[in-house]
Amino acid sequence: MTPKHRLLVLAVAVVLLGALGAGFVLHAATRADHKNAPRAGGPSVSAGRVPLTGAHRIAFVNDAPGPQNAQVATVPAGDTGGGRTAADLKCARFYAAAGTGVCLQSGLGVVSQTNRAVIVDASLHTEHTFALAGTPSRARVSPSGRFAAWTVFVGGESYGAAFFSTRTSIVDTRTWQLLPNLEEFTTVLNGNKYHAVDDNFWGVTFASDDDTFYATLGTGGHTYLMRGSVARRTLTSVGVQNVECPSLSPDGTRIAYKKRVLNGASLWHEYVLDLRTLHTTPLAEHHSVDDQATWLDNDTIAYALPHEGDVKSTDLWSVPADGSGTPHLLIRDASSPAPL
């Protein structure tokens, strides 16, 4: 190839790369414009203060398209369909209790994706940040606000994938001691110490004693409900299989969870487990729920389902915890509910 031909090839390559880069920028801008364009008939959203204290409000991540998309917002618990107030804090996942919040963020950095957990106070001011090892999945805060936990995907993209890997961490917000991986805890499964290369833990939910928590262990193609102790660094099986993303009731007597209804398929139904009798009750929601449910009170749970016609957005629904009644649309264009 002559020097003239090499220069011609180089010039063509530069033009093609420039066009490709412009295409990526235009595609990203188009997606951003779509995300920032309010949906006709959508909820009213206004910017303002969002304190994590005060009774009878529900905090959540605002999924409505517009400038407040992905921001933490609140609505009155008695008027969840009314206007919402959104703060300048964007999260992929969020939860709060007793004036402490955990916000899992996922964004594109200069070179790669940047994921972090942000612990905030009652005024949503940042208290501490932690780098995340993967994509945000689940987040919880203990009833006292002392402990926060999160789960991320470090391999695979969903719990329905054939192969996925998670990492679950717990932090003490008094001392900022981080327990980076529940896989480092001593695990007892069916009465015997257990460890396998495919161990995965996810979906922490805390009891009110600032020590006990529950989580899911996935190993060997099965999932188990595990009871953990922060102080002892232990996880012990409760004796119930096919339990994912547990959520402990406020009175500490029951676990809401998603149960896989078809082996190998991404289909889950919501159940409630009585921890005293280990009796399970199917709930009235018949859609597949891929979420960690939240107890609004001792009688009602809330969860996210894809928004009709838009799988990138979700709505929050509620259903009685005793298996009666019918599902009720709680908050449109929302996810990650946290009753304040």
Stockholm file with secondary structure:
# STOCKHOLM 1.0

chainA/1-340         MTPKHRLLVLAVAVVLLGALGAGFVLHAATRADHKNAPRAGGPSVSAGRVPLTGAHRIAFVNDAPGPQNAQVATVPAGDTGGGRTAADLKCARFYAAAGTGVCLQSGLGVVSQTNRAVIVDASLHTEHTFALAGTPSRARVSPSGRFAAWTVFVGGESYGAAFFSTRTSIVDTRTWQLLPNLEEFTTVLNGNKYHAVDDNFWGVTFASDDDTFYATLGTGGHTYLMRGSVARRTLTSVGVQNVECPSLSPDGTRIAYKKRVLNGASLWHEYVLDLRTLHTTPLAEHHSVDDQATWLDNDTIAYALPHEGDVKSTDLWSVPADGSGTPHLLIRDASSPAPL
#=GR chainA/1-340 SS CCHHHHHHHHHHHHHHHHHHHHHHHHHHHHHHHHHHSCCTTCCCEEECCCCSCSSSEEEEEECSSSTTTTEEEEEETTCTTSCEEEEEEECSEEEEETTEEEEEEEEECSSSEEEEEEEECTTCCEEEEEECSSEEEEEEECTTSSEEEEEEEEESSSTTSSSCEEEEEEEETTTCCEECCGGGSEEEETTEECCCTTCEEEEEEECTTSSEEEEEEEETTEEEEEEEETTTTEEEEEEEESCEEEEECTTSSEEEEEEESSTTSSCEEEEEEETTTCCEEECSCCSCCCSCCEESSSSEEEEEEEETTEEEEEEEEEEETTSCSCCEEEESSEEEEEEC
#=GC SS_cons         CCHHHHHHHHHHHHHHHHHHHHHHHHHHHHHHHHHHSCCTTCCCEEECCCCSCSSSEEEEEECSSSTTTTEEEEEETTCTTSCEEEEEEECSEEEEETTEEEEEEEEECSSSEEEEEEEECTTCCEEEEEECSSEEEEEEECTTSSEEEEEEEEESSSTTSSSCEEEEEEEETTTCCEECCGGGSEEEETTEECCCTTCEEEEEEECTTSSEEEEEEEETTEEEEEEEETTTTEEEEEEEESCEEEEECTTSSEEEEEEESSTTSSCEEEEEEETTTCCEEECSCCSCCCSCCEESSSSEEEEEEEETTEEEEEEEEEEETTSCSCCEEEESSEEEEEEC
//
